[in-house]
């Protein structure tokens, strides 16, 4: 993983709201709807969630898919784990 990609990931995680989103997805161990994430992460509304989703998605940390009227969000656990591993094992 390049240093640039790592910087993008850690930049996305540097915001408290985005970090709460990632933590909520990690704790749930399943896909979550936008409404579930708003509630679990303590976000003030879906519009704000969409802003944070975009940044997390651009960093590769989450993926979204539409299911009926809902948007489901899942965490890219492998990328998150790999990023943390690279950070703690870099020389």
Helices and strands as residue ranges (DSSP letters): H 3-13, H 16-28, E 32-33, H 34-41, H 46-58, E 62-67, E 70-75, H 77-88
